[in-house]
Amino acid sequence: MSLNQLIENCKINDTKAQSELYKLFSSKLFSVCLKYSRNYAEAEDNLQDAFITIFKKTGQYKNKGSFEGWLKRIAINTALQCYRTQGVFDIVNEDLIEDVAVTVEDDDSISIDYLLQIIQELPDRYRLVFTLYVIDGYSHKDIAEMLKITTGTSKSNLARSRQILRDKITDYKTRLQSQSL
């Protein structure tokens, strides 16, 4: 069955088509949910909630743009929804914030698993902004709209998340060096 036919069948609540759609996209959407969740169990819950929303709203998909992009947006919004109501963001005066440059260092001593771990350990407000900006490429303006915060708050949270990650990486490298001596 083609993707277009699968989508059309999901629009009429065909459970077999919904099951196929889940099998086709669940692993990709789970990785999206994992980036925005505190832990694995929360990511599983967010994935299930995202698919409930997807199945309810498939009729709203108008074949404009990528279907996978539409699914990803629902998964991100589902994961972010709980943070919007929890008030995890402090409002910051935008005049006091300067833009933060993105720098990536090539370093083979840091595993991707460790990086993902320390990103997940960030406080919610920092993890969400960091993931949206650095990993998914959203602008501060888009992040501010998605999270209902100011662009200054987004910039401040990004700067703080980078500092925390930089400190953890420095500590990690120091521990590695001391172990090798």
C-alpha positions as CSV (number, residue, x, y, z in Angstrom):
1,M,0.0,0.0,0.0
2,S,1.4,3.4,-0.9
3,L,1.8,6.2,1.7
4,N,-1.0,8.2,0.1
5,Q,-3.4,5.3,0.3
6,L,-2.3,4.6,3.9
7,I,-3.0,8.2,4.8
8,E,-6.4,8.1,3.1
9,N,-7.3,4.9,4.9
10,C,-6.2,6.5,8.2
11,K,-8.6,9.4,7.5
12,I,-11.5,6.9,7.6
13,N,-10.2,5.4,10.9
14,D,-9.1,2.1,9.3
15,T,-7.3,0.4,12.2
16,K,-5.1,-1.7,9.9
17,A,-3.9,1.4,8.2
18,Q,-3.3,3.1,11.6
19,S,-1.3,0.1,12.7
20,E,0.8,0.2,9.5
21,L,1.3,4.0,9.9
22,Y,2.5,3.3,13.5
23,K,4.9,0.6,12.4
24,L,6.2,2.9,9.6
25,F,6.9,6.0,11.7
26,S,7.0,5.0,15.4
27,S,10.8,4.6,15.6
28,K,11.5,8.0,13.9
29,L,8.9,9.8,16.1
30,F,10.1,8.1,19.2
31,S,13.6,9.6,18.6
32,V,11.9,13.0,18.3
33,C,10.0,12.4,21.6
34,L,13.1,11.2,23.3
35,K,14.9,14.5,22.5
36,Y,12.2,16.5,24.3
37,S,11.5,14.2,27.2
38,R,13.1,13.8,30.6
39,N,13.5,10.1,30.2
40,Y,12.6,7.0,28.2
41,A,9.3,6.4,29.9
42,E,8.1,9.9,29.3
43,A,9.2,9.7,25.7
44,E,7.1,6.5,25.3
45,D,4.1,8.3,26.8
46,N,4.6,11.3,24.5
47,L,4.8,9.0,21.5
48,Q,1.5,7.3,22.3
49,D,-0.1,10.7,22.9
50,A,1.3,11.9,19.6
51,F,-0.2,9.0,17.7
52,I,-3.6,9.5,19.3
53,T,-3.5,13.1,18.1
54,I,-2.2,11.9,14.6
55,F,-5.0,9.5,14.3
56,K,-7.6,12.1,15.4
57,K,-6.2,14.7,13.0
58,T,-5.2,12.8,9.9
59,G,-8.2,14.2,8.2
60,Q,-6.7,17.7,8.6
61,Y,-3.6,16.7,6.6
62,K,-4.1,18.3,3.2
63,N,-1.2,16.8,1.3
64,K,0.7,20.1,1.5
65,G,4.3,19.6,2.6
66,S,5.9,16.5,3.9
67,F,3.7,14.0,5.8
68,E,6.7,13.0,7.9
69,G,7.3,16.7,8.7
70,W,3.6,17.0,9.7
71,L,4.0,13.9,12.0
72,K,7.2,15.3,13.5
73,R,5.5,18.6,14.3
74,I,2.7,16.8,16.1
75,A,5.2,14.8,18.1
76,I,7.2,17.9,19.1
77,N,4.1,19.8,20.1
78,T,2.8,16.8,22.1
79,A,6.1,16.6,24.0
80,L,6.2,20.4,24.6
81,Q,2.6,20.7,25.7
82,C,3.2,19.5,29.2
83,Y,6.0,22.1,29.7
84,R,3.9,25.0,28.5
85,T,1.5,24.6,31.4
86,Q,4.1,23.9,34.1
87,G,5.7,27.3,34.0
88,V,9.2,26.0,33.6
89,F,10.5,29.2,32.0
90,D,11.6,32.4,33.6
91,I,11.0,35.6,31.6
92,V,14.2,37.4,30.7
93,N,14.6,41.0,29.6
94,E,15.5,40.8,25.9
95,D,17.7,43.9,26.1
96,L,20.2,42.1,28.3
97,I,20.7,39.1,26.0
98,E,23.1,38.9,23.2
99,D,23.1,36.3,20.5
100,V,25.0,33.1,21.2
101,A,27.2,31.6,18.4
102,V,27.0,27.9,17.8
103,T,30.4,26.2,18.0
104,V,30.9,22.5,17.6
105,E,34.2,20.9,18.4
106,D,35.5,17.7,16.8
107,D,36.3,15.5,19.7
108,D,36.3,11.7,19.5
109,S,36.7,11.3,23.3
110,I,33.0,12.2,23.8
111,S,30.5,9.5,22.8
112,I,27.1,10.5,21.3
113,D,25.5,8.4,24.0
114,Y,27.2,10.6,26.7
115,L,26.1,13.8,24.8
116,L,22.5,12.6,24.7
117,Q,22.6,11.7,28.3
118,I,23.9,15.1,29.5
119,I,21.4,16.9,27.2
120,Q,18.6,14.9,28.8
121,E,19.9,15.8,32.2
122,L,19.5,19.5,31.5
123,P,16.6,21.3,33.3
124,D,13.5,21.2,31.2
125,R,13.6,24.8,30.1
126,Y,17.2,24.5,28.9
127,R,16.8,21.1,27.3
128,L,13.8,22.2,25.3
129,V,15.4,25.4,23.9
130,F,18.7,23.7,23.3
131,T,17.1,20.8,21.4
132,L,14.8,23.1,19.4
133,Y,17.6,25.5,18.4
134,V,20.7,23.3,18.0
135,I,19.3,20.0,17.0
136,D,16.2,20.8,15.1
137,G,17.2,24.2,13.8
138,Y,14.3,26.4,14.9
139,S,14.9,30.1,15.2
140,H,14.6,31.9,18.6
141,K,11.4,33.6,17.2
142,D,9.9,30.2,16.4
143,I,10.9,28.8,19.8
144,A,9.4,31.7,21.6
145,E,6.1,31.2,19.8
146,M,6.1,27.4,20.4
147,L,6.9,27.7,24.1
148,K,5.0,31.0,24.7
149,I,8.2,32.8,26.0
150,T,10.1,35.8,24.7
151,T,13.0,35.5,22.3
152,G,15.2,36.9,25.0
153,T,14.2,34.0,27.3
154,S,15.0,31.6,24.5
155,K,18.4,33.1,24.0
156,S,19.1,33.2,27.7
157,N,18.1,29.5,28.1
158,L,20.3,28.5,25.2
159,A,23.3,30.3,26.6
160,R,22.7,28.7,30.0
161,S,22.3,25.2,28.5
162,R,25.5,25.6,26.6
163,Q,27.4,26.6,29.7
164,I,26.1,23.7,31.6
165,L,27.0,21.3,28.8
166,R,30.4,22.8,28.4
167,D,31.1,22.4,32.2
168,K,29.9,18.8,32.1
169,I,32.1,18.0,29.1
170,T,35.1,19.7,30.7
171,D,34.6,17.6,33.9
172,Y,34.2,14.5,31.8
173,K,37.4,15.1,29.9
174,T,39.2,15.9,33.2
175,R,38.0,12.6,34.7
176,L,39.1,10.7,31.5
177,Q,42.6,12.3,31.6
178,S,43.1,11.5,35.3
179,Q,42.1,7.9,34.7
180,S,44.6,7.5,31.9
181,L,47.5,8.7,34.1
